[in-house]
Amino acid sequence: MASDVAEGGFNIQPMEQFVIKPLFGGHELNWYTPTNMTLWMGIAILAATLLLIVGTRRRAIVPTRTQSIAEVFYSFVYRMVEDINGTAGLKYFPYILTLFTFVLAANSLGLVPYSFTTTSQAAITVTLALTVFLSVTIIGIIKNGPRFLKVFWIDSAPLALRPVLAVIEIISYFVRPVSHSIRLMGNMMAGHAVIKVFAGFAGALGVFAVFPVLAIMGVLALEVIVAFIQAYVFAILTVIYMNDALHPGGH
């Protein structure tokens, strides 16, 4: 990921790694054009499928490594859904598990050299966030009818403040897809951009490149943790939003 040295300074372009490019040459992008994002999103889907389906197809008492990883993910997400949503939320557990595994796979694959981080793109994160938002809202309306509006009405607040708080809650509710998507996208872009900057210095400092290389190793180790944390945050926010649909007003 090193950048070339321009005359009179460093030519470091940390955002270049996020540019969507056609896979088979050319410069024109259409909705049907296969791109680097298409490729790595497909690989992330394939990785999640191999782990959750193929890796557990031949379940054994003494599990393989793939089965062990899949079982850890399964138990982790299962407990998260059950603790927050109760048994009513377990109906939607497969969706949460799939979402968590895909985001984690996409985040992790973005750390592979010369790969493309699909979760750094608004097209991906906004689509995922909107899917969650619409699903939660539709489920809440179907299951609760008019009672779903209790999500916006704070019974525990003083009566005079409830209308004001209701307006704030409505705004907060419809901002959810924005914060849900930007949080994931921003965190994925930030770490990769820092690594790119350090790589540019490493390519330009010659014998002193050891210092930025050490910095890259440190940031990369941090990014491995961030990849998991951001997948967890995206999943647990989905579970929390689902809880509002299943138990509006906390009842």
C-alpha positions in Angstrom: 0.0 0.0 0.0 3.0 2.3 -0.3 2.7 5.5 -2.3 5.3 7.0 -4.5 7.3 10.0 -3.5 6.4 13.1 -5.5 9.0 15.7 -6.2 9.4 17.9 -3.2 7.3 15.8 -0.9 5.2 12.7 -0.2 2.5 11.7 -2.7 0.3 9.8 -0.2 -3.4 9.3 -1.2 -5.0 7.4 1.6 -8.5 7.6 0.1 -7.5 6.1 -3.2 -8.0 2.6 -1.8 -11.7 3.2 -1.4 -12.3 4.1 -5.1 -14.7 1.7 -6.8 -13.2 0.4 -10.1 -14.5 -1.9 -12.9 -13.0 -5.4 -12.7 -12.5 -5.7 -16.5 -11.0 -2.4 -17.4 -12.7 0.7 -18.7 -13.8 3.7 -16.7 -17.6 3.7 -17.0 -19.6 2.4 -14.1 -23.2 1.3 -14.5 -25.5 -0.6 -12.1 -24.6 -3.9 -13.8 -20.8 -3.3 -14.0 -18.7 -5.9 -12.0 -16.4 -3.9 -9.7 -13.8 -4.5 -7.0 -16.6 -3.9 -4.5 -18.7 -6.6 -6.2 -15.9 -9.1 -6.0 -15.1 -8.6 -2.4 -18.7 -8.4 -1.3 -19.2 -11.8 -3.0 -16.1 -13.2 -1.3 -17.5 -12.0 2.1 -20.9 -13.7 1.4 -19.1 -16.8 0.3 -16.9 -16.8 3.5 -20.0 -16.4 5.7 -21.8 -19.2 3.9 -18.8 -21.5 4.1 -18.5 -20.9 7.9 -22.2 -21.1 8.8 -23.4 -23.8 6.4 -20.6 -25.8 4.9 -18.5 -25.7 8.1 -21.3 -27.1 10.2 -22.8 -29.5 7.7 -21.0 -32.5 9.3 -21.4 -31.8 12.9 -19.4 -33.9 15.3 -19.0 -34.3 19.1 -15.3 -33.4 18.6 -15.7 -30.4 16.3 -13.4 -29.2 13.6 -11.8 -25.8 13.7 -14.4 -24.4 11.4 -17.3 -25.9 13.4 -15.8 -24.6 16.6 -15.6 -21.0 15.2 -19.2 -21.3 13.9 -20.4 -22.6 17.2 -18.7 -19.7 19.1 -20.4 -17.2 16.7 -23.7 -19.0 17.1 -23.6 -19.0 20.9 -22.4 -15.5 21.1 -25.2 -14.0 19.0 -27.8 -16.3 20.5 -27.1 -15.1 24.0 -27.1 -11.5 22.8 -30.5 -11.8 21.2 -32.0 -13.8 24.1 -30.6 -11.4 26.8 -32.0 -8.3 25.1 -35.1 -9.5 23.3 -36.1 -12.6 25.4 -37.5 -15.7 23.8 -39.7 -13.6 21.5 -36.5 -12.3 19.7 -35.1 -15.8 19.0 -37.5 -16.0 16.0 -35.2 -13.4 14.3 -31.9 -14.9 15.5 -31.0 -16.3 12.1 -31.2 -12.8 10.5 -29.0 -11.3 13.3 -26.5 -14.1 13.0 -26.2 -13.7 9.2 -25.9 -10.0 9.5 -23.1 -10.2 12.2 -21.2 -12.9 10.2 -21.4 -11.0 6.9 -20.2 -7.7 8.5 -17.4 -9.4 10.3 -16.3 -11.2 7.2 -16.3 -8.0 5.1 -14.4 -6.1 7.8 -11.8 -8.9 8.2 -11.3 -9.4 4.4 -10.6 -5.6 4.1 -7.4 -6.2 6.1 -6.0 -8.5 3.4 -3.4 -6.7 1.3 -4.7 -5.4 -2.0 -8.3 -6.2 -1.0 -11.3 -3.9 -0.9 -13.2 -3.0 2.2 -16.8 -3.3 1.2 -18.1 -1.9 4.6 -16.2 1.3 3.9 -18.8 2.1 1.2 -22.0 4.0 1.9 -23.8 1.8 -0.7 -23.3 -1.2 1.5 -23.7 0.2 5.0 -26.7 2.3 4.1 -28.4 -0.6 2.4 -27.8 -2.8 5.5 -29.0 -0.1 7.9 -32.1 0.7 5.8 -32.9 -3.0 5.7 -32.7 -3.2 9.5 -34.7 0.0 9.9 -37.5 -1.1 7.6 -37.6 -4.6 8.9 -37.9 -3.4 12.5 -40.5 -0.8 11.7 -42.7 -3.3 9.7 -42.4 -6.0 12.4 -43.3 -3.5 15.1 -46.4 -2.2 13.2 -47.6 -5.8 12.4 -47.1 -7.1 15.9 -48.3 -4.2 17.9 -50.5 -2.0 15.6 -51.1 1.4 17.1 -49.3 0.3 20.3 -46.0 0.6 18.3 -46.4 4.4 18.8 -45.5 3.9 22.4 -41.9 3.8 21.2 -42.1 7.6 20.9 -44.1 8.2 24.1 -42.2 8.3 27.4 -44.6 7.3 30.1 -42.1 7.8 32.9 -41.5 11.4 32.0 -43.5 14.3 33.5 -46.7 14.9 31.5 -45.8 18.4 30.3 -42.5 17.1 28.8 -43.9 14.1 27.0 -44.9 15.9 23.8 -41.5 17.5 23.5 -39.8 14.2 24.2 -42.0 12.5 21.6 -40.8 14.9 18.9 -37.2 14.2 20.0 -37.8 10.4 19.9 -39.4 10.6 16.5 -36.4 12.5 15.1 -34.0 10.1 16.8 -35.9 7.1 15.4 -35.6 8.3 11.8 -32.0 9.2 12.2 -31.2 5.6 13.2 -30.3 4.4 9.7 -27.9 7.4 9.3 -26.0 6.7 12.5 -26.1 3.0 12.1 -24.5 3.1 8.7 -22.0 6.0 9.2 -20.6 4.5 12.4 -19.6 1.3 10.5 -18.4 3.1 7.4 -16.4 5.7 9.2 -14.6 3.3 11.5 -13.6 1.1 8.6 -12.3 4.0 6.5 -10.4 5.7 9.3 -8.1 2.8 10.3 -7.4 1.9 6.7 -6.5 5.5 5.8 -4.1 5.6 8.7 -2.4 2.4 7.6 -2.1 3.9 4.1 -0.5 7.1 5.4 2.1 5.1 7.4 2.7 2.9 4.4 3.5 6.0 2.3 6.1 7.1 4.8 7.6 3.6 4.9 8.0 3.6 1.2 9.8 7.0 1.3 12.0 6.8 4.3 14.3 4.1 3.1 16.4 2.7 6.0 14.2 4.6 8.6 11.1 2.8 7.3 11.3 0.5 10.4 9.4 3.1 12.4 6.3 3.5 10.2 6.4 -0.3 9.7 6.1 -0.8 13.4 3.3 1.7 13.5 1.5 -0.2 10.7 1.8 -3.4 12.7 0.3 -1.7 15.7 -2.6 -0.1 13.8 -3.2 -3.4 11.9 -3.5 -5.2 15.2 -5.9 -2.6 16.4 -7.9 -2.9 13.2 -8.4 -6.6 13.8 -10.1 -5.8 17.0 -12.1 -3.0 15.4 -13.3 -5.4 12.7 -14.9 -7.5 15.4 -16.1 -4.7 17.5 -17.9 -2.9 14.6 -19.6 -6.1 13.6 -20.7 -6.6 17.2 -21.9 -3.0 17.5 -23.9 -3.2 14.2 -25.5 -6.5 15.4 -26.3 -5.4 18.9 -27.8 -2.1 17.7 -30.0 -4.2 15.4 -31.1 -6.3 18.4 -31.8 -3.2 20.5 -33.9 -1.7 17.6 -35.7 -5.1 17.4 -36.5 -4.9 21.1 -38.4 -1.7 20.5 -40.5 -3.4 17.8 -41.2 -6.4 20.1 -41.7 -4.5 23.3 -42.7 -0.9 22.5 -42.6 1.4 25.4 -40.6 -1.2 27.4 -43.7 -3.3 28.1 
